[in-house]
Amino acid sequence: MSTQPLAFRMRPKNIDEVIGQTHLVGEGKMIRRMVDAGRLHSMVLYGPPGTGKTSMAIGIANSMNIRYKLLNAAIHKKKDMEIAVEEAKMSGQLVVILDEVHRLDKAKQDFLLPHVESNLITLIGCTTSNPYHSINPAIRSRTHIFELHRLEQEDVKKAVQRAVNDKVNGLGELSIELESEAIEHFANAANGDLRAALNGLELAAYSTPRDSDGKIVIDLETAEASMQKKSFSHDKGGDAHYDVLSAFQKSIRGSDTDAALHYLGRLIEAGDLDSIARRMLVCAYEDIGLANPQAGPHTLAAIESAERVGFPEARIPLSVAIIELCLSPKSNSAYTALDAALADIRKGDTGEIPSHLKDAHYKGAQALGRGVDYKYPHAYDAGWVKQQYLPDKIKHKQYYHPKDTGKFEKNLKQIYHNLKK
């Protein structure tokens, strides 16, 4: 029995075995095109943990029959990199796969750069950090940057099943029976981290006694114990998912902080940051709107912070934003005003634009009456002057009906009514 972890043994031998990331290694995509053309360029692969950055790098090198050397910028010294360069000089071409490339210090970087530039070595850096924030510009300018995405649940299930069946590198010799609920849990609990799923599977396989038929049966309870995470009935593509999202948004709209946090917790357990972000931004503008205009920018900042740090820390900025959204005054006056205007337009209730508002920046416009009698508001002390802007047909229409929720919109309401008088 190999002492190497299952996740290590199941690393792809070539890019055809890479799980997911079809936007990079699929037919006609950029990394696939590099391999097919036999022209490999230095690159940085970045993305969340367990998405296969190092595995992809190894698969690329193997697919092109190029020797590779695995190094880690945090633990390997400059001397290790000097040895790699000497090997490259002897073999003619070498891929240096450098994990945690964002931890590369100046001395190591200064040594590597000329050899990367001369293409003596091809650098494939791997990092969980956004390279535009964390990697020195000197490295960035000499590499192509590719982002890896969290794996979909179907991708993780495919990899888990492959590991169960593989008799050479996987667990195929153990005669494992993996129940459907268990494989669903491995895929869901991993939250796109394939390494976590395979580690959980390996623990389950070697800690489960054989049954009377000599099989290792891995059920949901064993999968939960192996992943240290309880099963959560929440299918991202199913009705339950949309029910939770609906309850989440309605709880924010209804200013129920505790309910909103509960449903946020469900969505976090499902690992669905994208849906959380969309619903929060919609709430900020649809349900709070002009009652607290800062809710939108605050929410966006929280989402960007959550995306930057990832789970589990992402829950911290999200919780701050959720409580602000719940306890903010509510107003839908802005978007309902626009919807009312759109309704008129769609039924043809528009009318002719007043002549004094039409474009007057071309020769002959004045003779046509374009822009004549237009009053320039900045020419008046108050920065405002009464004149007609709506077409005659709808000149008395009022789309915006301000509310009294929130100090900001109360002030807008006063200004709006003053202008209307």
Buried (B, 14 or more C-beta within 10 A) or exposed (E): EEEEEBBEBBBBBBBEBBBBBEEBBBEEBBBBEBBEEEEBBBBBBBBBBBBBBBBBBBBBBBBBEBEBBBBBBEEBEBEBBEBBBEBBEEEEBBBBBBBBBBBBEEEBBEBBBEBBEEEBBBBBBBBBBBBEEBBBEBBBEBBEBBBBBBBBBEBBBBBBBBBBEBEEBBBBEBEBEBBEBBBBBBBBBBBBBBBBBBBBBBBBBEEBEEEEEEEBBBBBEBBBBBBEBEBBEBEBEEEBBEEBBEBBBBBBBEBBBEBBBBBBBBBBBBBBBEBBBBBBBEBBBBBBBBBBBEBBEBBBEBBEBBBEEBBEEBBEBBBBBBBBBBEBBBBBBBBBBEEBBEEBEEEEEBBEEBBBBBEBEEEEBEEEEBBEEBEEEEEEEEEEEEEEEBBEEEEEEEBBEBBEBBEBBBEBBEEBEEEEE
